[in-house]
Amino acid sequence: MTDTSDLGENEISAIIEMAWDDQTSFNAIEIQTGLTEKQVIKIMRSNLKARSFQVWRARVTGRRAKHEKLRV
């Protein structure tokens, strides 16, 4: 598990970009960065405006493309 406090601005930007991408699952983000879904959510919460975070959470909650377990 990667400590999120050790991440640089470029790494955080890349994680945010992957998290917004509908085709990149949380599992793929974890493989590439070592960050769990909870850590990605924490990064998104602390780096986005409150409304942007709410929109993102609503968008990814239950979305098959973001959760490997939900893919058929």
Summary of the structure (lengths in Angstrom):
residues: 72
radius of gyration: 11.6
end to end distance: 27.4
largest distance: 35.3
contacts: 170
relative contact order: 0.18
helix: 71%
strand: 0%
